[in-house]
Amino acid sequence: MAKQIDRNPTPPPDTADLKAPGPLLLLLEGRAVWEYAGFVAALPWLRRLPRGDGHPVVVIPGFGAGDLTTLPLRSFLNDRGYASYAWNQGFNLGPREGVLDGVRALLSTAAQEHGERVSLIGWSLGGVYARELAKEFPQQVRCVITLGSPFAGHPRATNAWRLFALLNGGDDVHDPRLLAQLRKAPRVPTTSIYSKTDGVVAWQCSLNEPEPHTENIEVHASHLGMGMNPFALFAIADRLRQDPQDWQRFDASGARSWFFKTAAPGADVACAAG
């Protein structure tokens, strides 16, 4: 996965001047409590969304988080008829020994138990894992959905990079070849759900580059609450119901335009250079 570096990737745009979200946005991460309250209040509406086809969905938590943080999302997926899988590896503290093998085994187990391809949902760092897993095993992956994941910029553009580097070593964190590889989308339908008021990850770091199978969906959410934000959950449900053989980008027209924006993939990438 992340350690298997393509030695000749296309270099990413210059993001050296991109900064992590400032103190005000970081303070606003307290909204996550209200997003959970909004999730509970929105359950009657969420339960009226069309049911899915029952395919397996693996959910990977963000850096420093565990399966408890993805419980609302997984409960929602199970209620909509999907077979959700927790990652069952405790707190996500980075790609340390055994972690990458663990997510590979989880993908294989889910695919074998259901006899079909698996959708991957990754929150923050978990989305980076999901993208790399889909690159390694595209024949087992149906689609990838990331939530506020920093795959398209330098780790310094997040408020968690110092702790990540401390726990995982700083060398690979700054490797331009690794950063270029992470930026490249998998070959399966790939959706990035992000927020311009994310207080942990600079939103530009979560933008897919333009390809026929990629998209970017902007929602109003905090980083810590994105996985239980009702509008993010609506977008996730919509994406999981897509036929991968006839995949269409998310429709944010009409009434949806009040809650979602879908700029063309990579349209805002130039902003990342400051």
NUMAR-792630 format. One line per 5 residues: their letters; for each residue x, y, z of N, C-alpha, C, O. Coordinates in steps of 0.02 Angstrom, whole numbers, plus 32768, in hexadecimal, padded with zeros to 4 digits. Atoms other than C-alpha are relative to their C-alpha. Layout:
<rs>
A) X,Y,Z,X,Y,Z,X,Y,Z,X,Y,Z | ...
</rs>
This chain:
<rs>
MAKQI) 802A,7FC5,8000,8000,8000,8000,802C,803E,8000,8052,8048,7FD1 | 7FDD,7FC0,8001,804A,80A8,8033,804B,7FF8,7FFB,806E,8025,7FE3 | 7FB8,800A,8001,80F8,805C,8042,8019,7FEA,7FBC,8055,7FED,7FAE | 7FEC,8017,8042,80F7,8018,7F90,8000,803B,7FD1,7FCD,804A,7FB2 | 7FFD,7FC0,8022,8133,80B5,7F39,800F,7FF8,7FB6,803E,7FD6,7FA3
DRNPT) 7FF2,7FFB,8047,8127,80D2,7E7F,803B,802F,7FF8,8038,8069,800D | 7FC3,7FD8,8005,81D5,8112,7E53,7FFC,8034,7FC9,8029,805F,7FC4 | 8006,7FCE,8035,8197,8177,7DBD,7FBA,801D,7FFD,7F9B,801B,7FC8 | 8043,7FE4,8002,80F4,81CB,7DEF,7FFF,8045,7FE1,8033,8066,7FDA | 8007,7FBB,8017,80B0,826B,7DA6,8005,802D,803C,7FDF,8025,806C
PPPDT) 7FF9,7FD5,7FC5,80E9,82F5,7E1C,7FC1,8028,800C,7FA2,8040,7FDD | 803B,7FD9,7FF0,805B,834D,7E77,800E,804A,7FF9,8048,805E,7FF7 | 7FF5,7FB8,8001,803F,8408,7E6D,8024,8017,8040,8023,7FF3,8072 | 7FDD,7FE5,7FC6,80A5,8474,7EE4,7FCE,8015,8035,7FA5,8042,802B | 802D,7FEF,7FC9,8049,8478,7F8A,8028,8016,803D,8010,8011,8076
ADLKA) 7FD4,7FEF,7FC8,80DA,84B7,7FF2,7FE4,8037,802B,7FF3,8039,8067 | 8019,7FC8,7FDA,807D,8554,8027,7FBC,7FF2,8021,7FA2,801D,8045 | 8041,8010,7FE3,7FDD,84FB,805A,8008,7FF5,804B,8033,7FCF,8061 | 7FFC,8003,7FB7,7FBF,850E,8115,7FC8,7FD4,801C,7F94,7FCA,7FFD | 8035,8024,7FDC,7F5F,84A4,8191,7FC9,8031,8014,7FD7,806D,801A
PGPLL) 8035,7FD4,7FEA,7EB6,84EA,81C6,8014,8026,803F,8036,800C,806A | 7FED,7FD5,7FC8,7EC7,857A,8241,7FDB,7FF1,8040,7FB0,7FC5,8043 | 801D,800D,7FBD,7E96,8583,82F9,7FB4,8006,8002,7F94,7FE0,8026 | 8049,7FF9,7FFE,7DE4,85BE,82D7,7FDE,7FC2,7FE5,7FAF,7FA8,8004 | 801E,803C,801C,7DBB,852B,8267,800C,7FC4,802E,7FE0,7F99,8036
LLLEG) 7FF2,8036,7FD2,7E10,84B6,82E1,7FD1,8003,803C,7FB8,7FCF,8053 | 802E,7FF8,7FC8,7DA5,84FD,836D,7FB9,7FEA,7FEC,7F95,7FCE,8015 | 8043,8012,8018,7D0A,84E1,8303,7FF5,7FB5,7FFA,7FBE,7F9F,7FEB | 8008,8049,8001,7D2C,8426,8307,7FD2,7FE9,8038,7FB9,7FB1,8037 | 8031,8010,7FCC,7CC1,842B,83A3,7FBA,7FF4,7FE5,7F8F,7FDA,8008
RAVWE) 8040,800D,8021,7C30,8427,8328,7FEF,7FB6,7FFC,7FB5,7FA4,7FF3 | 800C,8048,8007,7C45,836A,8323,7FCA,7FE7,8030,7FA5,7FB9,8020 | 8033,8013,7FCF,7BD9,835C,83BF,7FBA,800D,7FE3,7F8D,7FE4,7FEA | 8041,7FEE,801C,7B4B,83B5,8366,7FF1,7FD7,7FC1,7FB7,7FCA,7FB1 | 800C,802A,803A,7B65,834D,82CA,7FE6,7FBB,8015,7FBD,7F9D,7FF3
YAGFV) 801B,803F,7FE7,7B49,82B0,8331,7FB6,800A,8014,7F8C,7FDF,8006 | 8046,7FF2,7FEE,7AAB,8301,8377,7FD6,8005,7FC1,7F9D,7FEE,7FBF | 8023,7FFB,8040,7A7A,832A,82C4,7FF4,7FBB,7FE1,7FC0,7FAF,7FC3 | 8007,8045,8019,7A98,8274,8294,7FC5,7FDD,8022,7F9C,7FBE,8000 | 8036,8020,7FDB,7A23,8237,831D,7FBD,801E,7FEB,7F8C,7FFA,7FE0
AALPW) 803F,7FE0,8013,799F,82B8,82EF,7FEB,7FEE,7FB9,7FAF,7FEC,7FA9 | 800F,800E,8047,79AD,828C,8235,7FF3,7FB7,7FF2,7FE4,7FA5,7FB9 | 8008,8047,800D,799C,81D0,824D,7FBE,7FEE,7FDD,7FBE,7FC5,7FB0 | 803E,8011,8024,78E3,81CB,821A,8004,8010,7FB5,7FEA,7FEA,7F8C | 7FF7,7FEE,8046,7911,8225,8178,8031,7FD1,7FDE,8025,7FBA,7FA6
LRRLP) 7FCD,802B,801D,79AD,81BC,815A,7FE4,7FB9,7FF4,7FF6,7F99,7FC3 | 801C,8043,8007,7949,811C,8172,7FCE,7FFB,7FC7,7FB8,7FC4,7FB5 | 802D,8000,803A,78D7,8150,80E3,8026,8000,7FBE,8007,7FFE,7F89 | 7FD9,8003,803E,7966,8151,8066,7FFB,7FBB,7FE2,7FF1,7F8A,8006 | 8004,8042,8020,7964,80C4,7FE5,8033,7FCF,801D,806C,7FE2,802D
RGDGH) 7FD2,8033,7FE7,79B0,8022,8022,8032,7FEC,7FCB,8025,7FF1,7F8F | 7FCB,8015,802D,7A50,7FE1,7FD7,7FF7,7FB7,7FEB,7FC5,7F97,7FFB | 8004,8044,801B,7A75,7F3B,7F83,8021,7FCC,802C,8025,7F92,8019 | 7FE5,8030,7FD1,7AC7,7EEA,8019,804A,7FF0,7FF9,8063,7FC3,801B | 7FBA,8011,8009,7B7B,7EEC,7FDD,802A,8015,803D,8015,8040,8063
PVVVI) 7FD7,7FF0,7FC5,7C08,7EF3,805E,8022,8043,7FFB,8036,805A,7FC5 | 7FE0,7FBF,7FFC,7C51,7F98,8097,8031,7FFF,803C,801C,7FF5,8075 | 7FCD,7FFB,7FCB,7CF4,7FA7,80FA,8009,8049,8013,8012,8073,7FE7 | 7FFA,7FBC,7FE8,7D01,8043,8166,8040,8006,802A,8049,7FE1,805B | 7FBF,7FF8,7FDF,7DAD,8080,819E,8002,8044,8024,7FF6,8077,8004
PGFGA) 8001,7FC1,7FDA,7DBD,8103,8229,803C,802C,7FF1,806C,8017,7FD0 | 7FCA,7FD0,800B,7E2C,819D,8228,8039,7FF8,8032,8037,7FCE,805F | 7FC5,8002,7FD5,7ED2,81BD,827C,7FED,800F,8048,7FCA,803F,8057 | 800E,7FF8,7FB9,7EC9,81A9,8338,7FBB,7FE9,8015,7FA9,7FF0,8050 | 8045,8015,7FF1,7E18,8162,832E,7FFA,7FB4,7FF7,8024,7F94,7FD9
GDLTT) 800E,8047,8005,7DCE,80B5,833C,7FBA,7FF3,7FE6,7F99,8020,7FCC | 8040,8014,801C,7D32,8056,830C,7FC4,8022,8021,7F8F,8027,8003 | 8038,7FDE,7FDE,7CC7,80B1,838D,7FEB,803E,7FD9,7FB0,804F,7FD7 | 8010,7FC2,8024,7CD2,8150,8324,7FD9,7FF2,7FC0,7FB5,801D,7FA7 | 8023,8011,803E,7C8F,80F5,828A,7FBF,7FDA,800D,7F9D,7FC5,7FDE
LPLRS) 803C,8027,7FF0,7C01,809F,82E7,7FC0,8020,7FE4,7F97,7FFC,7FC8 | 803C,7FE3,801F,7B7B,811F,82B2,7FFD,7FF3,7FB4,7FC7,7FE3,7F9A | 7FFE,800B,8048,7BB2,810E,81FC,7FF0,7FB7,7FF0,7FC9,7FA9,7FC2 | 800C,8047,800E,7BB5,8050,8203,7FB8,7FEC,8011,7F9B,7FC2,7FEE | 8046,800E,7FEF,7B0C,804B,8259,7FD2,8018,7FC9,7FA1,7FF6,7FB7
FLNDR) 8028,7FE5,8038,7AC5,80B8,81CF,8005,7FD2,7FC3,7FD3,7FC4,7FA3 | 7FF7,802C,8039,7B10,8046,814A,7FDA,7FBF,8009,7FB9,7FA6,7FDB | 8024,803E,7FF3,7ACA,7FAA,819C,7FB4,800A,7FFA,7F91,7FDF,7FDF | 8047,7FF1,8005,7A1F,7FFC,81A9,7FEA,8006,7FB8,7FB1,7FF6,7FA7 | 8010,7FF8,8047,7A25,8022,80EE,800B,7FBF,7FDA,8004,7FBE,7F9C
GYASY) 7FFC,8041,8021,7A45,7F69,80CA,8045,7FEA,7FED,804D,7FB3,7FD1 | 7FBC,8014,8010,7B02,7F67,80B4,801D,7FD5,8038,8004,7FD6,8070 | 7FDC,8028,7FCE,7B78,7EF0,810E,8040,8026,8011,8072,8020,7FEE | 7FC6,7FD7,7FF0,7BF0,7F65,8166,8032,7FD9,802A,801F,7FAD,8052 | 7FCA,8020,7FDB,7C97,7F2F,81AC,8029,8035,8024,8040,8066,8005
AWNQG) 7FD2,7FD6,7FDA,7CF8,7F85,8237,8047,7FE8,7FF2,8051,7FAF,7FDC | 7FBD,8016,8011,7DB4,7F82,8225,8020,7FD5,8037,8050,7FB1,8029 | 7FEB,802D,7FCA,7DD0,7F2F,82D1,804B,7FFF,800D,8068,7FCA,8019 | 7FB9,7FFD,7FF1,7E82,7F6C,82EA,800F,8036,8035,8047,8051,8037 | 7FF5,7FCE,7FCC,7E6C,7FE2,837C,8005,8046,7FE3,7FE4,8056,7FB2
FNLGP) 7FF8,7FBB,8017,7EA2,8096,8368,802D,8002,7FC3,805F,7FDE,7FBF | 7FD8,7FF8,803D,7EE5,80CA,82BE,8039,8031,800E,802E,806E,800E | 7FC7,7FD6,7FF0,7F91,810B,82E9,8033,8004,7FC7,806B,801A,7FD1 | 7FD4,7FFD,803A,7FDB,80FD,823A,800F,7FBB,7FE5,7FFC,7F89,8003 | 7FF3,8040,8021,8019,8075,81C4,8039,7FD9,8020,806B,7FC9,8000
REGVL) 7FCD,8025,7FDD,807E,801A,8248,7FFC,7FB6,7FF0,7FCF,7FA0,7FCC | 7FFC,8047,8010,80AC,7F62,8243,7FBE,7FDC,800D,7FA0,7FE3,8043 | 803C,8028,7FFB,8018,7EF2,8225,7FC0,8023,7FEA,7F8F,8001,7FD9 | 803D,7FDC,8011,7F9B,7F7C,81FD,7FED,7FF6,7FB7,7FB3,7FE7,7FA7 | 8010,8006,8047,7FA8,7F75,8140,7FED,7FB8,7FEE,7FC0,7FAD,7FC6
DGVRA) 8014,8045,800A,7FA3,7EB7,8142,7FBA,7FF4,801B,7F93,7FCD,7FFE | 8043,8008,7FE3,7F0A,7EC4,81B1,7FC9,8019,7FD3,7F95,7FF8,7FCC | 8035,7FE6,802C,7EA7,7F31,8138,7FFD,7FD7,7FBF,7FC7,7FD0,7FA2 | 8002,802D,803A,7EDB,7EC1,80A7,7FD7,7FC2,800F,7FAD,7FAC,7FE7 | 8025,803C,7FEC,7E99,7E2A,8105,7FB6,800E,8008,7F8C,7FE5,7FF6
LLSTA) 8046,7FED,7FF8,7DF9,7E86,8130,7FDC,8005,7FBD,7FA4,7FED,7FB6 | 801D,7FFB,8043,7DD9,7EB0,807A,7FF4,7FBB,7FE2,7FBF,7FAE,7FC6 | 8006,8043,801B,7DF9,7DFC,8047,7FC7,7FD9,8021,7FA1,7FB6,8000 | 8035,8023,7FDB,7D86,7DB9,80CF,7FBB,8017,7FEA,7F8E,7FEE,7FDD | 8041,7FE4,8013,7CF7,7E2E,80A1,7FED,7FEA,7FB9,7FB3,7FD8,7FAC
AQEHG) 800D,8014,8045,7D07,7E05,7FE7,7FEE,7FB6,7FFC,7FC1,7FA3,7FD7 | 800D,8048,8002,7D0C,7D49,8006,7FBE,7FEE,8020,7F99,7FC3,8007 | 803F,8010,7FDD,7C7B,7D47,8081,7FC3,8011,7FD7,7F8F,7FF0,7FDD | 803B,7FEA,8027,7C08,7DA1,8007,8004,7FEE,7FB6,7FD3,7FF4,7F92 | 7FF9,8013,8046,7C4E,7D66,7F62,7FF8,803A,7FCF,7FE4,8030,7F96
ERVSL) 8004,7FC6,802C,7C53,7E16,7F1C,8030,8036,8018,804E,8031,804E | 7FD0,7FCB,7FF0,7CBA,7EB4,7F1B,7FE8,802B,803B,7FAC,802F,804A | 800B,7FDC,7FC1,7CC6,7F23,7FB5,8007,804B,7FF5,8035,8061,7FD3 | 7FF6,7FB8,7FFE,7CAA,7FDD,7FCA,802A,8012,803C,8023,7FF3,8071 | 7FD4,7FEA,7FCA,7D2B,8036,8034,7FEF,8048,8013,7FED,8074,7FE8
IGWSL) 800A,7FBD,7FE7,7D05,80CD,80A0,8036,800F,8033,803E,7FE9,8064 | 7FCA,7FEF,7FD2,7D96,8123,80F7,7FF9,8048,8017,7FF0,8076,7FEE | 8005,7FBE,7FE1,7D90,81B7,816D,8046,8019,800D,806E,7FF8,802E | 7FBE,7FE1,7FF6,7E28,822A,816A,8037,7FD0,7FEA,8038,7FBB,7FB0 | 7FCA,802E,8012,7EC4,81BA,816E,7FE4,7FBE,7FE7,8002,7F9D,7FBC
GGVYA) 801F,803D,8017,7E50,8126,8158,7FF0,8001,7FB6,7FF1,7FCE,7F95 | 800D,7FF9,8047,7E25,816A,80AC,803F,7FF6,7FD6,803C,7FDD,7F9E | 7FC1,800C,8022,7EDC,8168,807C,800C,7FB4,7FFB,8021,7F9B,7FC7 | 7FFB,8049,8002,7EE1,80AF,80AC,7FD1,7FE4,7FCA,7FE5,7FB9,7FA2 | 8032,801B,802E,7E42,8090,8047,8016,8009,7FB8,800F,7FDC,7F8F
RELAK) 7FEA,7FF3,8045,7E88,80E1,7FAA,803A,7FD2,7FEC,803A,7FB7,7FB5 | 7FC7,802A,8010,7F2B,8081,7FB3,7FEC,7FB7,7FFC,8007,7F91,7FD3 | 8018,8045,8003,7ED0,7FDE,7FD6,7FDD,7FF3,7FBD,7FE6,7FBD,7FA0 | 8022,8008,8040,7E65,7FFA,7F3B,8031,7FFE,7FC6,8025,7FDC,7F94 | 7FCD,8004,8034,7F01,8017,7ED3,8021,7FBB,7FFF,8032,7FA2,7FCA
EFPQQ) 7FDE,8040,7FFB,7F4C,7F75,7F11,7FD2,7FC6,7FEB,7FEA,7F95,7FCE | 802F,8037,800F,7EAE,7F0A,7EFD,7FC2,801B,7FDD,7F8B,8014,7FF7 | 803A,7FE3,8022,7E3D,7F5F,7E7D,7FCB,7FCD,7FEE,7F90,7FDE,7FE8 | 8030,8034,8012,7DEB,7EB9,7E51,7FD1,7FEF,803A,7F9E,7FD0,8030 | 802A,800F,7FC6,7DA4,7EAE,7F02,7FD9,803E,8019,7FB1,8038,8047
VRCVI) 801D,7FC2,7FE6,7D6C,7F64,7F16,7FCC,801A,7FCF,7FD8,801F,7F93 | 8037,7FE5,8028,7CC7,7FAB,7ED6,8006,804C,7FF9,8000,8066,7FC1 | 7FF7,7FB8,8002,7CE3,8062,7F04,8024,8016,8040,8028,7FF0,8070 | 7FDE,7FE2,7FC6,7D42,80D3,7F7D,7FDF,8042,8010,7FD4,806B,7FE3 | 801C,7FC0,7FE8,7CF5,8160,7FE5,802D,8017,8039,8037,7FF2,8069
TLGSP) 7FD7,7FE5,7FCA,7D65,81CE,804F,7FDE,803C,8020,7FB8,8060,8000 | 801E,7FCA,7FD8,7D33,824A,80D7,8038,802B,801C,805A,8017,804B | 7FCD,7FD3,7FE7,7DA9,82DD,80EF,8045,7FE2,8000,806C,7FEE,802E | 7FC0,8024,8001,7E3F,8275,80BA,8037,802A,7FDE,802B,8047,7FA9 | 7FC9,7FD6,801A,7EE8,82CC,809C,802D,7FDB,7FD0,8067,7FCD,7FDF
FAGHP) 7FD9,8026,8030,7F22,8271,8001,8020,802B,7FCA,8049,8013,7FA3 | 7FEA,7FD7,8039,7F47,8306,7F8F,802C,803A,8013,8034,806A,7FEC | 7FD5,7FC9,7FEB,7FBC,8376,7FF2,8035,7FE8,8030,8038,7FAC,8040 | 7FCB,8011,7FD1,8050,837A,8067,7FE3,7FF7,8046,7FB4,801A,8058 | 801A,800B,7FBC,8033,8337,8118,8001,803F,802B,7FDA,8044,805B
RATNA) 7FFE,7FC2,7FD8,8062,83E3,815C,7FBF,8027,7FFA,7FB2,8053,8024 | 8040,7FDD,8009,7FB8,841F,811C,7FC9,7FE1,802A,7F8E,7FED,801E | 8030,801A,7FD0,7F63,83BE,81A8,8018,8012,8046,8053,801E,8051 | 7FEE,7FF1,7FBA,7F5E,83E1,8262,8013,7FC2,8027,801C,7FC5,8064 | 7FEE,803E,7FDE,7F8A,832C,8288,8044,7FE6,7FEA,805B,7FB2,8002
WRLFA) 7FC4,801E,801E,802C,8319,8226,803A,7FF8,8030,8060,7FC7,802A | 7FC8,8006,7FD1,80A5,8338,82B5,7FFA,7FC0,802A,802B,7F9C,8034 | 800A,803C,7FD9,8058,82AF,831F,8008,7FC2,7FD5,8025,7F90,7FEA | 7FF8,8039,802D,804F,823B,8288,804A,7FF2,7FF4,805F,7FB8,7FF7 | 7FB8,8008,800C,8108,8259,8262,8023,7FE5,803E,8051,7FBB,8038
LLNGG) 7FE1,8017,7FC3,8136,823E,8318,7FF5,7FB6,800B,8022,7F92,8020 | 8012,8046,7FF5,80DC,8197,831F,8017,7FD1,7FC9,801D,7F95,7FD4 | 7FF2,802B,8039,810F,8158,8273,8042,800F,7FDE,8052,7FEF,7FAC | 7FC1,7FEF,8021,81B7,81A7,8249,7FF3,8035,7FCB,7FC0,8033,7FAA | 800C,7FC7,802C,81CD,8243,81E1,8018,7FF9,7FB9,8008,8024,7F8F
DDVHD) 7FE0,8003,8042,822B,8206,8147,7FCD,7FF9,7FC7,7FCE,8021,7F99 | 802F,800B,8036,819D,81C1,80DD,7FCC,8038,7FFB,7FB1,8044,7FC5 | 8031,7FC9,7FFF,812B,8251,8111,8013,8036,7FCF,7FE8,8058,7FB4 | 7FE8,7FCB,802C,8197,82C6,80A8,8016,7FE7,7FBB,802F,800F,7F93 | 7FE8,801D,803E,81BC,8250,8016,7FD4,8017,7FC6,7F99,8005,7FC4
PRLLA) 802A,7FE7,8037,817F,82A8,7F76,7FE5,7FC9,7FD4,7FAF,7FD0,7FB7 | 8018,8038,8029,8170,8201,7F1C,7FC3,7FE0,8021,7F93,7FCD,7FFF | 8039,801C,7FDC,80FC,81BE,7FA3,7FC4,802F,7FFB,7F8C,8019,7FF1 | 8037,7FCF,8003,8095,825F,7FA3,7FE0,7FFF,7FBB,7FA3,8004,7FB5 | 801B,8003,8044,8082,8253,7EE5,7FD7,7FC1,7FF6,7FA3,7FC2,7FD4
QLRKA) 8025,803E,8006,8049,819E,7EF2,7FBD,8005,8024,7F8A,7FEF,800A | 803E,7FFA,7FDA,7FC8,81C6,7F78,7FCD,802C,7FDD,7F91,8021,7FE3 | 802C,7FD2,8023,7F81,8251,7F0C,7FD9,7FDD,7FC8,7FA1,7FF1,7FB8 | 801E,8023,8039,7F59,81D9,7E7E,7FC4,7FD7,8017,7FCA,7FB0,8047 | 803D,8024,7FED,7EA8,8193,7E87,8004,7FB7,7FEB,8027,7FA6,7FBB
PRVPT) 8006,8046,8017,7E82,80D8,7E7F,7FDB,7FFD,7FBD,7FC2,8030,7FA4 | 8021,8009,8041,7E3A,8091,7DDE,7FB6,7FF2,8006,7F93,7FEA,7FD4 | 8048,800B,7FF5,7D8F,8075,7E2C,7FDD,8042,800E,8000,8073,801E | 8022,7FC1,7FEF,7D07,80FA,7E46,8015,801A,8044,8013,7FF5,8076 | 7FE1,7FE4,7FC4,7D50,816F,7EC8,7FE0,8044,8010,7FE2,8072,7FE8
TSIYS) 8022,7FC4,7FE9,7CF1,81F3,7F2B,8024,801D,803C,8033,7FF9,806B | 7FE6,7FDD,7FC6,7D3B,8274,7FA0,7FCA,802E,801B,7FB3,805A,7FF8 | 802E,7FD4,7FDD,7CC4,82C4,801D,802B,802C,802D,8051,8012,8056 | 7FD4,7FD3,7FDB,7D14,835E,8069,7FD9,803E,8016,7FA0,8049,8001 | 801E,7FC3,7FE7,7CEE,8401,80C4,8033,8039,7FFE,806C,802F,8013
KTDGV) 7FD3,7FC6,7FFF,7D39,84AD,80AB,8008,801E,8045,8031,804B,804F | 7FF7,7FEA,7FBA,7D23,84C9,8166,801D,7FC7,802A,8015,7FC7,8067 | 7FDC,8035,7FDD,7D86,842D,8194,8036,8020,802B,805E,8047,8011 | 7FCF,7FE2,7FD3,7DEE,845C,822C,803F,7FD8,8009,806C,7FEE,802D | 7FC5,802B,7FF8,7E6D,83CE,821E,8028,7FFB,7FBF,8065,8000,7FC0
VAWQC) 7FE0,8009,8041,7E92,83B6,8164,7FEE,803A,7FD2,7FB4,8049,7FCA | 800D,7FCC,8032,7EA5,8443,80E6,7FD7,7FE1,7FC8,7FEA,7FAD,7FAC | 802F,8020,802E,7E14,8422,8070,801E,7FF1,7FBB,8009,7FC2,7F9A | 7FE1,800C,8041,7E82,842F,7FD5,8023,7FBC,7FFD,802D,7FA0,7FC7 | 7FDF,8041,7FFD,7EDA,8390,8010,7FD0,7FC6,7FF2,7FE6,7F8D,7FEB
SLNEP) 8032,8035,8009,7E38,8330,7FF4,7FE0,8002,7FBB,7FAA,7FE5,7FB1 | 801D,7FFA,8043,7E1B,8358,7F3C,801E,7FCD,7FCF,805A,7FCB,7FC4 | 7FEB,802E,8035,7E22,82CF,7EB9,8012,8027,7FC2,7FF4,805A,7FB2 | 7FF0,7FE3,8041,7E76,82FB,7E16,7FCD,7FE8,7FCD,7FAD,7FB4,7FD8 | 8036,8011,802F,7E03,82F7,7D7D,800D,7FC0,7FD9,803D,7FBB,7FB3
EPHTE) 8002,803E,8027,7DE2,8249,7D39,7FB7,7FEC,7FF8,7F8D,8002,801F | 8046,8012,800B,7D43,81F9,7CF5,7FDF,7FDE,803C,7FA2,7FDF,8042 | 801C,8027,7FC9,7D2E,8192,7D94,800B,8021,8044,8005,8000,8077 | 7FF5,7FDE,7FC0,7D56,8216,7E1A,7FD0,803A,8008,7FB6,8055,7FD7 | 802B,7FC7,7FF2,7CF0,829D,7E6F,8010,801B,8045,802F,7FF9,806E
NIEVH) 7FF7,7FDE,7FC0,7CF4,8318,7F00,7FBD,801D,8016,7F9D,8042,7FF0 | 8040,7FE9,7FE7,7C5A,833C,7F6B,800D,802A,803F,8026,8010,8071 | 7FF7,7FD5,7FC6,7C5F,83D1,7FE1,7FC1,8000,802B,7F8A,8008,8012 | 8037,7FFC,7FD1,7BF3,83CC,807D,8013,8031,8037,804D,8042,803F | 7FF4,7FD5,7FC6,7BE1,843E,8114,800A,7FD2,803C,7FD9,7FB7,8057
ASHLG) 7FF2,8030,7FCB,7C37,83D7,819B,8042,8010,8021,806C,8033,8005 | 7FBF,7FFF,7FDF,7CC2,83CF,8219,8027,7FC2,7FEB,800A,7F94,7FCE | 7FD8,803B,800E,7D51,8355,8205,7FEC,7FC7,802E,7FE2,7F8E,8018 | 800D,8034,7FCE,7D2B,82F7,82A6,7FB8,7FE7,7FFD,7FAA,7FB1,8017 | 8046,8015,8003,7C70,82EF,8282,7FEA,7FE9,7FBB,7FAF,7FD8,7FB2
MGMNP) 8015,800E,8045,7C72,82C8,81C8,7FE0,7FBB,7FF8,7FB2,7FB3,7FD1 | 801B,8044,8007,7C50,820E,81DE,7FBC,7FF6,801E,7F9F,7FC0,8018 | 8044,8005,7FE6,7BAD,8232,8238,7FD6,803C,7FEC,7F9F,8046,8005 | 8025,7FC7,801A,7B79,82D0,81DD,7FC8,7FE8,7FD2,7FD7,7FC2,7FA3 | 8037,801B,8028,7ACB,82B0,8193,8008,800B,7FB4,7FF5,7FE0,7F8D
FALFA) 7FF9,7FF3,8047,7AF7,8301,80EC,8038,7FD5,7FE2,8032,7FBE,7FA9 | 7FCC,802E,8017,7B98,829D,80DD,7FE4,7FBA,7FF9,7FF4,7F96,7FC9 | 801E,8043,8003,7B35,81FF,8102,7FD1,7FFA,7FC4,7FCE,7FC6,7FA3 | 802C,8001,803C,7AB6,822D,807B,802B,7FF5,7FC2,8019,7FCC,7F97 | 7FD5,8007,803A,7B44,823F,7FFD,801E,7FBA,7FFD,8023,7F9D,7FC7
IADRL) 7FE4,8044,7FFF,7B91,819A,8034,7FCD,7FCE,7FE7,7FDC,7FA3,7FBE | 8035,802E,8016,7AEB,813F,801E,7FF4,8005,7FB5,7FEC,7FD2,7F93 | 800A,7FF5,8048,7AD5,818C,7F72,8038,7FE0,7FD8,802B,7FC2,7FA4 | 7FC6,801C,8024,7B84,8156,7F3D,8002,7FB4,8002,8014,7F94,7FD1 | 7FFE,8049,7FFA,7B76,80A4,7F7E,7FCC,7FDF,7FD3,7FD5,7FA5,7FC0
RQDPQ) 8034,801D,802C,7AD9,808A,7F14,8012,8004,7FB6,7FED,7FEA,7F8C | 7FEB,7FFB,8046,7B37,80B3,7E74,8016,7FBD,7FE5,803A,7F97,8006 | 7FE8,803B,8024,7B51,8026,7DF8,8047,800F,7FE8,804F,803D,7FBF | 7FBC,7FF0,8016,7C0F,8021,7DE0,800A,7FF9,7FB5,803A,8015,7F9A | 7FFA,8007,8049,7BF3,7FEF,7D2B,7FE0,803A,7FDB,7FEB,8043,7F9F
DWQRF) 8021,7FC6,801F,7B8A,808A,7D0B,8003,803B,8032,7FD0,805B,8040 | 7FF6,7FCF,7FCA,7BD2,8102,7D8B,7FF6,8047,7FE6,8010,805A,7FB2 | 800C,7FBA,800F,7B96,81B6,7D88,8013,802A,803C,800B,8015,8075 | 7FEE,7FD3,7FC9,7BD4,8249,7DEE,7FC1,8017,8027,7F8A,8017,800D | 8036,7FE9,7FD3,7B6B,828A,7E7F,7FDD,803D,7FE2,7FFD,806B,7FC9
DASGA) 8029,7FCA,801A,7ADD,82FC,7E4A,7FF1,8031,8038,7FCC,8022,8067 | 800B,7FCD,7FCD,7AE0,839C,7EB1,7FD4,8039,7FE6,7FDA,8072,7FFE | 802B,7FCC,801C,7A5E,83FA,7E4C,7FBF,8005,8029,7FB3,7FDD,8057 | 8040,7FF7,7FDF,79B5,843A,7E86,8007,800E,804A,8033,8034,805F | 8000,7FF4,7FB7,7991,8435,7F41,8042,7FE9,801F,8056,8004,8053
RSWFF) 7FC1,8018,7FE3,7A33,83D6,7F5F,8036,8036,8000,8064,8033,8029 | 7FCD,7FCD,8004,7A96,8470,7F2F,8004,802B,8040,8035,804E,804A | 7FFE,7FDD,7FC0,7A69,84BA,7FD9,8031,7FDF,8031,804A,7FFF,805F | 7FDA,8027,7FCF,7ACD,8432,8030,8041,7FE3,7FE4,806D,7FCF,800B | 7FC6,801F,801F,7B4E,83F3,7FB3,801C,802B,7FC8,7FF7,8051,7FA9
KTAAP) 7FE0,7FE3,803B,7BCA,8434,7F34,802C,7FCA,7FE0,804B,7FA2,8003 | 7FDA,8033,8024,7C1E,83CB,7EAF,802B,8020,7FCB,801E,8017,7F8F | 7FD1,7FE3,8031,7CAB,842D,7E5E,8021,7FC7,7FDA,802B,7F91,7FF5 | 7FDD,8031,8028,7CFF,83D0,7DD1,803E,7FE8,8024,8061,8011,8043 | 7FC4,8018,7FDE,7D89,835F,7E13,803D,8028,7FEC,804B,8032,7FB1
GADVA) 7FC3,7FDB,800D,7E28,83C2,7E24,7FF7,8049,7FEF,8027,806C,7FE4 | 800D,7FBC,8016,7DD3,8467,7DFB,801F,8033,8030,8033,8069,801B | 7FE4,7FD2,7FCE,7E12,84B6,7E9C,8048,7FF0,8013,8062,800F,8041 | 7FBD,8014,7FED,7EBC,8463,7E9E,8031,803B,7FFE,805F,803E,8026 | 7FD3,7FC6,8004,7F0F,8506,7E69,8001,8027,8041,8034,8046,8051
CAAG) 8003,7FDD,7FC1,7ED6,854F,7F0F,8032,7FE4,8032,8048,8006,8060 | 7FD5,8021,7FD0,7F45,84D2,7F68,8046,801E,8001,806A,8016,8033 | 7FBE,7FE2,8002,7FE0,8530,7F33,8001,8043,8024,8035,8065,8025 | 8005,7FC0,7FDC,7FA4,85C7,7F97,7FF6,8037,7FD0,7FF1,8071,7FE4
</rs>
